[in-house]
């Protein structure tokens, strides 16, 4: 087990955990319920931690965090092949008709 990421916002941390899970990297959150205690004991104790289960996944996980979280490439907007609706690049499914993105 290795610590891979820390953040004060648990929502951000779970988003990173989900990115890893989508790439078949097992991870878990430490200090998820420590905000009230952490507030009494200093800022260093309130950061939530994301740990990967398997050390051999560390390099892949670090690269994913770098490209997907720290320095994401903006994705170009696209037009749905089904309903011709414009969609932001962050959508993989059309917001209007829920058809999956077919082409890049």
Jmol script that loads the backbone (N, CA, C; Angstrom):
load data "model"
ATOM      1  N   UNK A   1       0.846  -1.185   0.000  1.00  0.00           N
ATOM      2  CA  UNK A   1       0.000   0.000   0.000  1.00  0.00           C
ATOM      3  C   UNK A   1       0.883   1.238   0.000  1.00  0.00           C
ATOM      4  N   UNK A   2       0.453   2.221  -0.814  1.00  0.00           N
ATOM      5  CA  UNK A   2       1.175   3.488  -0.859  1.00  0.00           C
ATOM      6  C   UNK A   2       0.181   4.638  -0.948  1.00  0.00           C
ATOM      7  N   UNK A   3       0.527   5.721  -0.256  1.00  0.00           N
ATOM      8  CA  UNK A   3      -0.289   6.931  -0.367  1.00  0.00           C
ATOM      9  C   UNK A   3       0.004   7.566  -1.720  1.00  0.00           C
ATOM     10  N   UNK A   4      -1.070   7.904  -2.464  1.00  0.00           N
ATOM     11  CA  UNK A   4      -0.900   8.448  -3.804  1.00  0.00           C
ATOM     12  C   UNK A   4      -1.376   9.892  -3.921  1.00  0.00           C
ATOM     13  N   UNK A   5      -2.326  10.319  -3.050  1.00  0.00           N
ATOM     14  CA  UNK A   5      -2.919  11.640  -3.242  1.00  0.00           C
ATOM     15  C   UNK A   5      -3.543  12.108  -1.937  1.00  0.00           C
ATOM     16  N   UNK A   6      -3.476  13.409  -1.676  1.00  0.00           N
ATOM     17  CA  UNK A   6      -4.163  14.002  -0.525  1.00  0.00           C
ATOM     18  C   UNK A   6      -4.921  15.237  -0.982  1.00  0.00           C
ATOM     19  N   UNK A   7      -6.015  15.525  -0.298  1.00  0.00           N
ATOM     20  CA  UNK A   7      -6.795  16.726  -0.598  1.00  0.00           C
ATOM     21  C   UNK A   7      -7.694  17.027   0.592  1.00  0.00           C
ATOM     22  N   UNK A   8      -7.966  18.302   0.818  1.00  0.00           N
ATOM     23  CA  UNK A   8      -8.839  18.675   1.933  1.00  0.00           C
ATOM     24  C   UNK A   8     -10.312  18.464   1.605  1.00  0.00           C
ATOM     25  N   UNK A   9     -10.653  18.382   0.313  1.00  0.00           N
ATOM     26  CA  UNK A   9     -12.042  18.216  -0.117  1.00  0.00           C
ATOM     27  C   UNK A   9     -12.289  16.748  -0.444  1.00  0.00           C
ATOM     28  N   UNK A  10     -13.153  16.106   0.327  1.00  0.00           N
ATOM     29  CA  UNK A  10     -13.419  14.677   0.151  1.00  0.00           C
ATOM     30  C   UNK A  10     -14.054  14.383  -1.201  1.00  0.00           C
ATOM     31  N   UNK A  11     -14.805  15.320  -1.755  1.00  0.00           N
ATOM     32  CA  UNK A  11     -15.433  15.120  -3.067  1.00  0.00           C
ATOM     33  C   UNK A  11     -14.360  15.017  -4.153  1.00  0.00           C
ATOM     34  N   UNK A  12     -13.374  15.883  -4.090  1.00  0.00           N
ATOM     35  CA  UNK A  12     -12.263  15.831  -5.051  1.00  0.00           C
ATOM     36  C   UNK A  12     -11.529  14.503  -4.911  1.00  0.00           C
ATOM     37  N   UNK A  13     -11.281  14.101  -3.685  1.00  0.00           N
ATOM     38  CA  UNK A  13     -10.562  12.852  -3.444  1.00  0.00           C
ATOM     39  C   UNK A  13     -11.324  11.655  -4.012  1.00  0.00           C
ATOM     40  N   UNK A  14     -12.633  11.631  -3.817  1.00  0.00           N
ATOM     41  CA  UNK A  14     -13.429  10.525  -4.359  1.00  0.00           C
ATOM     42  C   UNK A  14     -13.479  10.572  -5.888  1.00  0.00           C
ATOM     43  N   UNK A  15     -13.416  11.746  -6.468  1.00  0.00           N
ATOM     44  CA  UNK A  15     -13.341  11.845  -7.927  1.00  0.00           C
ATOM     45  C   UNK A  15     -12.050  11.212  -8.442  1.00  0.00           C
ATOM     46  N   UNK A  16     -10.956  11.476  -7.751  1.00  0.00           N
ATOM     47  CA  UNK A  16      -9.673  10.871  -8.127  1.00  0.00           C
ATOM     48  C   UNK A  16      -9.741   9.357  -7.943  1.00  0.00           C
ATOM     49  N   UNK A  17     -10.347   8.919  -6.856  1.00  0.00           N
ATOM     50  CA  UNK A  17     -10.514   7.477  -6.612  1.00  0.00           C
ATOM     51  C   UNK A  17     -11.306   6.837  -7.743  1.00  0.00           C
ATOM     52  N   UNK A  18     -12.343   7.522  -8.220  1.00  0.00           N
ATOM     53  CA  UNK A  18     -13.150   7.000  -9.327  1.00  0.00           C
ATOM     54  C   UNK A  18     -12.348   6.911 -10.620  1.00  0.00           C
ATOM     55  N   UNK A  19     -11.493   7.894 -10.875  1.00  0.00           N
ATOM     56  CA  UNK A  19     -10.633   7.848 -12.066  1.00  0.00           C
ATOM     57  C   UNK A  19      -9.735   6.617 -12.000  1.00  0.00           C
ATOM     58  N   UNK A  20      -9.176   6.354 -10.835  1.00  0.00           N
ATOM     59  CA  UNK A  20      -8.325   5.176 -10.681  1.00  0.00           C
ATOM     60  C   UNK A  20      -9.136   3.895 -10.863  1.00  0.00           C
ATOM     61  N   UNK A  21     -10.333   3.854 -10.287  1.00  0.00           N
ATOM     62  CA  UNK A  21     -11.180   2.664 -10.407  1.00  0.00           C
ATOM     63  C   UNK A  21     -11.540   2.382 -11.865  1.00  0.00           C
ATOM     64  N   UNK A  22     -11.808   3.430 -12.631  1.00  0.00           N
ATOM     65  CA  UNK A  22     -12.119   3.249 -14.052  1.00  0.00           C
ATOM     66  C   UNK A  22     -10.938   2.675 -14.824  1.00  0.00           C
ATOM     67  N   UNK A  23      -9.762   2.773 -14.245  1.00  0.00           N
ATOM     68  CA  UNK A  23      -8.552   2.231 -14.863  1.00  0.00           C
ATOM     69  C   UNK A  23      -8.048   0.987 -14.124  1.00  0.00           C
ATOM     70  N   UNK A  24      -8.965   0.345 -13.397  1.00  0.00           N
ATOM     71  CA  UNK A  24      -8.686  -0.920 -12.696  1.00  0.00           C
ATOM     72  C   UNK A  24      -7.569  -0.821 -11.667  1.00  0.00           C
ATOM     73  N   UNK A  25      -7.515   0.313 -10.977  1.00  0.00           N
ATOM     74  CA  UNK A  25      -6.557   0.489  -9.889  1.00  0.00           C
ATOM     75  C   UNK A  25      -7.346   0.586  -8.587  1.00  0.00           C
ATOM     76  N   UNK A  26      -7.107  -0.364  -7.692  1.00  0.00           N
ATOM     77  CA  UNK A  26      -7.819  -0.388  -6.422  1.00  0.00           C
ATOM     78  C   UNK A  26      -7.224   0.632  -5.461  1.00  0.00           C
ATOM     79  N   UNK A  27      -8.101   1.420  -4.845  1.00  0.00           N
ATOM     80  CA  UNK A  27      -7.660   2.451  -3.903  1.00  0.00           C
ATOM     81  C   UNK A  27      -8.687   2.590  -2.793  1.00  0.00           C
ATOM     82  N   UNK A  28      -8.259   3.176  -1.684  1.00  0.00           N
ATOM     83  CA  UNK A  28      -9.176   3.437  -0.577  1.00  0.00           C
ATOM     84  C   UNK A  28      -8.824   4.767   0.069  1.00  0.00           C
ATOM     85  N   UNK A  29      -9.797   5.322   0.790  1.00  0.00           N
ATOM     86  CA  UNK A  29      -9.655   6.635   1.418  1.00  0.00           C
ATOM     87  C   UNK A  29      -9.333   6.456   2.897  1.00  0.00           C
ATOM     88  N   UNK A  30      -8.329   7.197   3.352  1.00  0.00           N
ATOM     89  CA  UNK A  30      -8.007   7.268   4.782  1.00  0.00           C
ATOM     90  C   UNK A  30      -8.379   8.663   5.269  1.00  0.00           C
ATOM     91  N   UNK A  31      -8.708   8.771   6.527  1.00  0.00           N
ATOM     92  CA  UNK A  31      -9.060  10.042   7.173  1.00  0.00           C
ATOM     93  C   UNK A  31     -10.347  10.641   6.616  1.00  0.00           C
ATOM     94  N   UNK A  32     -11.235   9.783   6.143  1.00  0.00           N
ATOM     95  CA  UNK A  32     -12.472  10.272   5.541  1.00  0.00           C
ATOM     96  C   UNK A  32     -13.372  10.973   6.551  1.00  0.00           C
ATOM     97  N   UNK A  33     -13.371  10.533   7.779  1.00  0.00           N
ATOM     98  CA  UNK A  33     -14.287  11.077   8.787  1.00  0.00           C
ATOM     99  C   UNK A  33     -13.544  11.813   9.901  1.00  0.00           C
ATOM    100  N   UNK A  34     -12.425  12.448   9.578  1.00  0.00           N
ATOM    101  CA  UNK A  34     -11.605  13.063  10.621  1.00  0.00           C
ATOM    102  C   UNK A  34     -11.639  14.581  10.633  1.00  0.00           C
ATOM    103  N   UNK A  35     -12.500  15.211   9.853  1.00  0.00           N
ATOM    104  CA  UNK A  35     -12.502  16.676   9.799  1.00  0.00           C
ATOM    105  C   UNK A  35     -12.749  17.302  11.170  1.00  0.00           C
ATOM    106  N   UNK A  36     -13.764  16.887  11.933  1.00  0.00           N
ATOM    107  CA  UNK A  36     -13.954  17.526  13.244  1.00  0.00           C
ATOM    108  C   UNK A  36     -12.750  17.343  14.168  1.00  0.00           C
ATOM    109  N   UNK A  37     -12.175  16.163  14.193  1.00  0.00           N
ATOM    110  CA  UNK A  37     -11.010  15.936  15.046  1.00  0.00           C
ATOM    111  C   UNK A  37      -9.815  16.696  14.507  1.00  0.00           C
ATOM    112  N   UNK A  38      -9.658  16.705  13.189  1.00  0.00           N
ATOM    113  CA  UNK A  38      -8.534  17.391  12.572  1.00  0.00           C
ATOM    114  C   UNK A  38      -8.551  18.874  12.837  1.00  0.00           C
ATOM    115  N   UNK A  39      -9.710  19.459  12.877  1.00  0.00           N
ATOM    116  CA  UNK A  39      -9.819  20.897  13.119  1.00  0.00           C
ATOM    117  C   UNK A  39      -9.264  21.266  14.494  1.00  0.00           C
ATOM    118  N   UNK A  40      -9.384  20.360  15.451  1.00  0.00           N
ATOM    119  CA  UNK A  40      -8.859  20.619  16.792  1.00  0.00           C
ATOM    120  C   UNK A  40      -7.360  20.392  16.882  1.00  0.00           C
ATOM    121  N   UNK A  41      -6.829  19.550  15.982  1.00  0.00           N
ATOM    122  CA  UNK A  41      -5.430  19.148  16.102  1.00  0.00           C
ATOM    123  C   UNK A  41      -4.522  19.728  15.027  1.00  0.00           C
ATOM    124  N   UNK A  42      -5.007  20.621  14.213  1.00  0.00           N
ATOM    125  CA  UNK A  42      -4.155  21.273  13.224  1.00  0.00           C
ATOM    126  C   UNK A  42      -4.460  20.889  11.793  1.00  0.00           C
ATOM    127  N   UNK A  43      -4.020  21.746  10.888  1.00  0.00           N
ATOM    128  CA  UNK A  43      -4.321  21.589   9.469  1.00  0.00           C
ATOM    129  C   UNK A  43      -3.759  20.298   8.885  1.00  0.00           C
ATOM    130  N   UNK A  44      -2.612  19.837   9.367  1.00  0.00           N
ATOM    131  CA  UNK A  44      -2.001  18.634   8.804  1.00  0.00           C
ATOM    132  C   UNK A  44      -2.838  17.388   9.020  1.00  0.00           C
ATOM    133  N   UNK A  45      -3.733  17.413   9.972  1.00  0.00           N
ATOM    134  CA  UNK A  45      -4.527  16.232  10.279  1.00  0.00           C
ATOM    135  C   UNK A  45      -5.873  16.197   9.572  1.00  0.00           C
ATOM    136  N   UNK A  46      -6.235  17.239   8.829  1.00  0.00           N
ATOM    137  CA  UNK A  46      -7.558  17.225   8.219  1.00  0.00           C
ATOM    138  C   UNK A  46      -7.544  16.826   6.746  1.00  0.00           C
ATOM    139  N   UNK A  47      -6.367  16.637   6.163  1.00  0.00           N
ATOM    140  CA  UNK A  47      -6.311  16.226   4.770  1.00  0.00           C
ATOM    141  C   UNK A  47      -6.696  14.761   4.638  1.00  0.00           C
ATOM    142  N   UNK A  48      -7.571  14.498   3.689  1.00  0.00           N
ATOM    143  CA  UNK A  48      -7.965  13.128   3.387  1.00  0.00           C
ATOM    144  C   UNK A  48      -6.878  12.518   2.511  1.00  0.00           C
ATOM    145  N   UNK A  49      -6.690  11.233   2.619  1.00  0.00           N
ATOM    146  CA  UNK A  49      -5.628  10.556   1.879  1.00  0.00           C
ATOM    147  C   UNK A  49      -6.207   9.459   1.003  1.00  0.00           C
ATOM    148  N   UNK A  50      -5.640   9.324  -0.187  1.00  0.00           N
ATOM    149  CA  UNK A  50      -6.002   8.241  -1.089  1.00  0.00           C
ATOM    150  C   UNK A  50      -4.807   7.302  -1.191  1.00  0.00           C
ATOM    151  N   UNK A  51      -5.045   6.050  -0.905  1.00  0.00           N
ATOM    152  CA  UNK A  51      -3.997   5.034  -0.920  1.00  0.00           C
ATOM    153  C   UNK A  51      -4.334   3.989  -1.972  1.00  0.00           C
ATOM    154  N   UNK A  52      -3.314   3.527  -2.692  1.00  0.00           N
ATOM    155  CA  UNK A  52      -3.525   2.422  -3.626  1.00  0.00           C
ATOM    156  C   UNK A  52      -3.181   1.120  -2.914  1.00  0.00           C
ATOM    157  N   UNK A  53      -3.909   0.068  -3.245  1.00  0.00           N
ATOM    158  CA  UNK A  53      -3.707  -1.216  -2.585  1.00  0.00           C
ATOM    159  C   UNK A  53      -2.437  -1.918  -3.039  1.00  0.00           C
ATOM    160  N   UNK A  54      -2.129  -1.835  -4.313  1.00  0.00           N
ATOM    161  CA  UNK A  54      -1.007  -2.589  -4.871  1.00  0.00           C
ATOM    162  C   UNK A  54       0.103  -1.637  -5.299  1.00  0.00           C
ATOM    163  N   UNK A  55       1.272  -1.810  -4.714  1.00  0.00           N
ATOM    164  CA  UNK A  55       2.406  -0.928  -5.007  1.00  0.00           C
ATOM    165  C   UNK A  55       2.755  -0.895  -6.492  1.00  0.00           C
ATOM    166  N   UNK A  56       2.546  -2.000  -7.202  1.00  0.00           N
ATOM    167  CA  UNK A  56       2.904  -2.045  -8.624  1.00  0.00           C
ATOM    168  C   UNK A  56       2.017  -1.129  -9.476  1.00  0.00           C
ATOM    169  N   UNK A  57       0.912  -0.631  -8.919  1.00  0.00           N
ATOM    170  CA  UNK A  57       0.033   0.306  -9.634  1.00  0.00           C
ATOM    171  C   UNK A  57       0.434   1.767  -9.433  1.00  0.00           C
ATOM    172  N   UNK A  58       1.444   2.009  -8.607  1.00  0.00           N
ATOM    173  CA  UNK A  58       1.769   3.383  -8.215  1.00  0.00           C
ATOM    174  C   UNK A  58       2.121   4.272  -9.404  1.00  0.00           C
ATOM    175  N   UNK A  59       3.007   3.833 -10.276  1.00  0.00           N
ATOM    176  CA  UNK A  59       3.443   4.665 -11.410  1.00  0.00           C
ATOM    177  C   UNK A  59       2.277   4.984 -12.342  1.00  0.00           C
ATOM    178  N   UNK A  60       1.455   3.985 -12.637  1.00  0.00           N
ATOM    179  CA  UNK A  60       0.290   4.198 -13.500  1.00  0.00           C
ATOM    180  C   UNK A  60      -0.683   5.166 -12.845  1.00  0.00           C
ATOM    181  N   UNK A  61      -0.925   4.982 -11.541  1.00  0.00           N
ATOM    182  CA  UNK A  61      -1.842   5.864 -10.818  1.00  0.00           C
ATOM    183  C   UNK A  61      -1.322   7.295 -10.793  1.00  0.00           C
ATOM    184  N   UNK A  62      -0.030   7.460 -10.546  1.00  0.00           N
ATOM    185  CA  UNK A  62       0.561   8.804 -10.515  1.00  0.00           C
ATOM    186  C   UNK A  62       0.439   9.480 -11.877  1.00  0.00           C
ATOM    187  N   UNK A  63       0.652   8.726 -12.949  1.00  0.00           N
ATOM    188  CA  UNK A  63       0.526   9.286 -14.299  1.00  0.00           C
ATOM    189  C   UNK A  63      -0.915   9.680 -14.599  1.00  0.00           C
ATOM    190  N   UNK A  64      -1.870   8.861 -14.181  1.00  0.00           N
ATOM    191  CA  UNK A  64      -3.285   9.191 -14.377  1.00  0.00           C
ATOM    192  C   UNK A  64      -3.667  10.460 -13.627  1.00  0.00           C
ATOM    193  N   UNK A  65      -3.221  10.574 -12.397  1.00  0.00           N
ATOM    194  CA  UNK A  65      -3.528  11.766 -11.606  1.00  0.00           C
ATOM    195  C   UNK A  65      -2.919  13.000 -12.258  1.00  0.00           C
ATOM    196  N   UNK A  66      -1.708  12.868 -12.750  1.00  0.00           N
ATOM    197  CA  UNK A  66      -1.044  13.996 -13.417  1.00  0.00           C
ATOM    198  C   UNK A  66      -1.820  14.445 -14.657  1.00  0.00           C
ATOM    199  N   UNK A  67      -2.228  13.503 -15.498  1.00  0.00           N
ATOM    200  CA  UNK A  67      -2.880  13.875 -16.762  1.00  0.00           C
ATOM    201  C   UNK A  67      -4.365  14.170 -16.618  1.00  0.00           C
ATOM    202  N   UNK A  68      -5.048  13.496 -15.699  1.00  0.00           N
ATOM    203  CA  UNK A  68      -6.499  13.657 -15.584  1.00  0.00           C
ATOM    204  C   UNK A  68      -6.924  14.672 -14.525  1.00  0.00           C
ATOM    205  N   UNK A  69      -6.085  14.898 -13.521  1.00  0.00           N
ATOM    206  CA  UNK A  69      -6.486  15.761 -12.402  1.00  0.00           C
ATOM    207  C   UNK A  69      -5.657  17.041 -12.352  1.00  0.00           C
ATOM    208  N   UNK A  70      -4.351  16.892 -12.330  1.00  0.00           N
ATOM    209  CA  UNK A  70      -3.477  18.050 -12.155  1.00  0.00           C
ATOM    210  C   UNK A  70      -3.355  18.901 -13.419  1.00  0.00           C
ATOM    211  N   UNK A  71      -3.210  18.272 -14.575  1.00  0.00           N
ATOM    212  CA  UNK A  71      -3.013  18.998 -15.839  1.00  0.00           C
ATOM    213  C   UNK A  71      -3.856  18.392 -16.955  1.00  0.00           C
ATOM    214  N   UNK A  72      -5.168  18.446 -16.819  1.00  0.00           N
ATOM    215  CA  UNK A  72      -6.005  17.811 -17.849  1.00  0.00           C
ATOM    216  C   UNK A  72      -5.947  18.565 -19.176  1.00  0.00           C
ATOM    217  N   UNK A  73      -5.960  17.805 -20.254  1.00  0.00           N
ATOM    218  CA  UNK A  73      -6.040  18.390 -21.591  1.00  0.00           C
ATOM    219  C   UNK A  73      -7.502  18.738 -21.855  1.00  0.00           C
ATOM    220  N   UNK A  74      -7.777  19.968 -22.277  1.00  0.00           N
ATOM    221  CA  UNK A  74      -9.164  20.287 -22.610  1.00  0.00           C
ATOM    222  C   UNK A  74      -9.607  19.461 -23.817  1.00  0.00           C
ATOM    223  N   UNK A  75     -10.802  18.920 -23.735  1.00  0.00           N
ATOM    224  CA  UNK A  75     -11.332  18.110 -24.826  1.00  0.00           C
ATOM    225  C   UNK A  75     -12.202  18.982 -25.723  1.00  0.00           C
ATOM    226  N   UNK A  76     -12.086  18.762 -27.015  1.00  0.00           N
ATOM    227  CA  UNK A  76     -12.857  19.540 -27.987  1.00  0.00           C
ATOM    228  C   UNK A  76     -14.337  19.190 -27.887  1.00  0.00           C
ATOM    229  N   UNK A  77     -15.178  20.192 -28.125  1.00  0.00           N
ATOM    230  CA  UNK A  77     -16.612  19.928 -28.156  1.00  0.00           C
ATOM    231  C   UNK A  77     -16.919  19.031 -29.357  1.00  0.00           C
ATOM    232  N   UNK A  78     -18.090  18.394 -29.329  1.00  0.00           N
ATOM    233  CA  UNK A  78     -18.452  17.454 -30.383  1.00  0.00           C
ATOM    234  C   UNK A  78     -19.945  17.537 -30.667  1.00  0.00           C
ATOM    235  N   UNK A  79     -20.341  17.047 -31.825  1.00  0.00           N
ATOM    236  CA  UNK A  79     -21.744  17.056 -32.242  1.00  0.00           C
ATOM    237  C   UNK A  79     -22.255  15.622 -32.207  1.00  0.00           C
ATOM    238  N   UNK A  80     -23.399  15.433 -31.563  1.00  0.00           N
ATOM    239  CA  UNK A  80     -24.006  14.111 -31.438  1.00  0.00           C
ATOM    240  C   UNK A  80     -24.405  13.589 -32.824  1.00  0.00           C
ATOM    241  N   UNK A  81     -24.032  12.349 -33.112  1.00  0.00           N
ATOM    242  CA  UNK A  81     -24.392  11.725 -34.385  1.00  0.00           C
ATOM    243  C   UNK A  81     -25.875  11.402 -34.464  1.00  0.00           C
ATOM    244  N   UNK A  82     -26.550  11.326 -33.327  1.00  0.00           N
ATOM    245  CA  UNK A  82     -27.965  10.964 -33.307  1.00  0.00           C
ATOM    246  C   UNK A  82     -28.888  12.175 -33.441  1.00  0.00           C
ATOM    247  N   UNK A  83     -28.639  13.241 -32.667  1.00  0.00           N
ATOM    248  CA  UNK A  83     -29.571  14.385 -32.647  1.00  0.00           C
ATOM    249  C   UNK A  83     -28.931  15.695 -33.099  1.00  0.00           C
ATOM    250  N   UNK A  84     -27.651  15.657 -33.468  1.00  0.00           N
ATOM    251  CA  UNK A  84     -26.908  16.835 -33.940  1.00  0.00           C
ATOM    252  C   UNK A  84     -26.769  17.946 -32.903  1.00  0.00           C
ATOM    253  N   UNK A  85     -26.864  17.600 -31.639  1.00  0.00           N
ATOM    254  CA  UNK A  85     -26.714  18.584 -30.560  1.00  0.00           C
ATOM    255  C   UNK A  85     -25.231  18.807 -30.267  1.00  0.00           C
ATOM    256  N   UNK A  86     -24.861  20.064 -30.010  1.00  0.00           N
ATOM    257  CA  UNK A  86     -23.496  20.378 -29.591  1.00  0.00           C
ATOM    258  C   UNK A  86     -23.305  19.949 -28.139  1.00  0.00           C
ATOM    259  N   UNK A  87     -22.158  19.336 -27.852  1.00  0.00           N
ATOM    260  CA  UNK A  87     -21.823  18.881 -26.507  1.00  0.00           C
ATOM    261  C   UNK A  87     -20.424  19.345 -26.149  1.00  0.00           C
ATOM    262  N   UNK A  88     -20.219  19.711 -24.900  1.00  0.00           N
ATOM    263  CA  UNK A  88     -18.885  20.059 -24.422  1.00  0.00           C
ATOM    264  C   UNK A  88     -18.001  18.817 -24.465  1.00  0.00           C
ATOM    265  N   UNK A  89     -16.717  19.030 -24.588  1.00  0.00           N
ATOM    266  CA  UNK A  89     -15.780  17.923 -24.683  1.00  0.00           C
ATOM    267  C   UNK A  89     -15.745  17.026 -23.465  1.00  0.00           C
ATOM    268  N   UNK A  90     -16.147  17.548 -22.319  1.00  0.00           N
ATOM    269  CA  UNK A  90     -16.136  16.750 -21.096  1.00  0.00           C
ATOM    270  C   UNK A  90     -17.244  15.700 -21.065  1.00  0.00           C
ATOM    271  N   UNK A  91     -18.226  15.822 -21.958  1.00  0.00           N
ATOM    272  CA  UNK A  91     -19.322  14.854 -22.019  1.00  0.00           C
ATOM    273  C   UNK A  91     -18.953  13.702 -22.943  1.00  0.00           C
ATOM    274  N   UNK A  92     -19.118  12.473 -22.466  1.00  0.00           N
ATOM    275  CA  UNK A  92     -18.948  11.293 -23.311  1.00  0.00           C
ATOM    276  C   UNK A  92     -20.293  10.782 -23.798  1.00  0.00           C
ATOM    277  N   UNK A  93     -21.367  11.345 -23.247  1.00  0.00           N
ATOM    278  CA  UNK A  93     -22.730  10.995 -23.629  1.00  0.00           C
ATOM    279  C   UNK A  93     -23.464  12.298 -23.907  1.00  0.00           C
ATOM    280  N   UNK A  94     -24.256  12.316 -24.973  1.00  0.00           N
ATOM    281  CA  UNK A  94     -25.011  13.519 -25.336  1.00  0.00           C
ATOM    282  C   UNK A  94     -25.955  13.912 -24.207  1.00  0.00           C
ATOM    283  N   UNK A  95     -25.920  15.174 -23.824  1.00  0.00           N
ATOM    284  CA  UNK A  95     -26.759  15.643 -22.722  1.00  0.00           C
ATOM    285  C   UNK A  95     -28.233  15.647 -23.114  1.00  0.00           C
ATOM    286  N   UNK A  96     -28.531  15.734 -24.407  1.00  0.00           N
ATOM    287  CA  UNK A  96     -29.918  15.840 -24.865  1.00  0.00           C
ATOM    288  C   UNK A  96     -30.581  14.475 -25.071  1.00  0.00           C
ATOM    289  N   UNK A  97     -29.887  13.555 -25.754  1.00  0.00           N
ATOM    290  CA  UNK A  97     -30.533  12.279 -26.101  1.00  0.00           C
ATOM    291  C   UNK A  97     -29.863  11.061 -25.457  1.00  0.00           C
ATOM    292  N   UNK A  98     -28.800  11.288 -24.694  1.00  0.00           N
ATOM    293  CA  UNK A  98     -28.072  10.237 -23.981  1.00  0.00           C
ATOM    294  C   UNK A  98     -27.423   9.201 -24.901  1.00  0.00           C
ATOM    295  N   UNK A  99     -27.127   9.584 -26.131  1.00  0.00           N
ATOM    296  CA  UNK A  99     -26.390   8.709 -27.038  1.00  0.00           C
ATOM    297  C   UNK A  99     -24.898   8.874 -26.764  1.00  0.00           C
ATOM    298  N   UNK A 100     -24.192   7.764 -26.722  1.00  0.00           N
ATOM    299  CA  UNK A 100     -22.756   7.814 -26.473  1.00  0.00           C
ATOM    300  C   UNK A 100     -21.997   8.453 -27.619  1.00  0.00           C
ATOM    301  N   UNK A 101     -20.877   9.043 -27.273  1.00  0.00           N
ATOM    302  CA  UNK A 101     -20.005   9.665 -28.270  1.00  0.00           C
ATOM    303  C   UNK A 101     -19.449   8.568 -29.176  1.00  0.00           C
ATOM    304  N   UNK A 102     -19.660   8.703 -30.479  1.00  0.00           N
ATOM    305  CA  UNK A 102     -19.229   7.670 -31.411  1.00  0.00           C
ATOM    306  C   UNK A 102     -17.896   7.975 -32.052  1.00  0.00           C
ATOM    307  N   UNK A 103     -17.567   9.252 -32.198  1.00  0.00           N
ATOM    308  CA  UNK A 103     -16.312   9.613 -32.851  1.00  0.00           C
ATOM    309  C   UNK A 103     -15.626  10.704 -32.062  1.00  0.00           C
ATOM    310  N   UNK A 104     -14.325  10.760 -32.207  1.00  0.00           N
ATOM    311  CA  UNK A 104     -13.536  11.785 -31.515  1.00  0.00           C
ATOM    312  C   UNK A 104     -13.463  13.033 -32.337  1.00  0.00           C
TER     313      UNK A 104
END
end "model"
wireframe off; spacefill off
backbone 0.3
color backbone group
